[in-house]
Amino acid sequence: MTRPLRIGVQIQPQHADYAQIRDAVRRAEDLGVDVIFNWDHFFPLYGDPDGKHFECWTMLGAWAEQTSRVQIGALVTCNSYRNPELLADMARTVDHISGGRLILGIGAGWFEKDYDQFGYEFGTPGTRIAELASALPRIKARLAAGNPAPTRDIPILIGGGGERKTLRVVAEHADVWHSFGDLDTLTRKSAILDEHGAAVGRDTAALVERSVGVSAPPAEVAAPLVDAGVTLFTVGVGGPDYDLSLVEQWVAWRDAQA
């Protein structure tokens, strides 16, 4: 199965007024990206730690109305912040608002300040991954029970790279795996993912798309990533200016490959 090459942009919802975020989304869709992501945090991840910031899923509902072509989603939703059934119903609703363009990106969570300031139990990496593993069947069950049903099987993107636990969850549930780390890390963990896939009876090499974040021009990094099986490349851009020049290079590269 040959997957199309896709370009994403992560519009990081920090250090900007919402009008600037809205404009960045408009420009990204006009550029021709395939996916526009935000992230699920309550405070900036870099720069002024107490700077401007906006909530993830409220924003995705607005993007669903604003956009017409691109897929949208979080890179990634923190499983800890919402009851799984509630998250599923939010996803189903955004799926309908967008006309079937939502990617449900999810991960176990890691940013301790979010937990402390909003009253969530931080736990340990092990407990958070275990909670993610138990949440995903509940999310799928609630999606299946919704009326109206989702417009399609909403693709699930899981971000993370823990080799024993997280990649097992990816093998069981994900349609897209977002890897963090360099090429060697991606290559090693992709093979481990396929071992987990064999153990759970899923052909993850065929069924799970490989996704990475990129911060350099395609001429410098694209070829070995493609050779490693990556087909979704996402550029992160922060406010307030949201410079999309690198995104533009990646879109041009995608089109040249086609």
Secondary structure, DSSP 4 states (H G I P E B T S, - for coil): -PPPPEEEEEEE-BSS-HHHHHHHHHHHHHHT-SEEEE---SS-SSSSTTS-B--HHHHHHHHHHH-SSSEEEETTEEGGGS-HHHHHHHHHHHHHHTTS-EEEEEE----HHHHHHHT-----HHHHHHHHHHHHHHHHHHHHH-SSPPSS---EEEE---TTTHHHHHHHH-SEEEE-S-HHHHHHHHHHHHHHHHHHT--HHHHSEEEEEE-S-HHHHHHHHHHTTEEEEEEEEETTT---HHHHHHHHHHHHH-
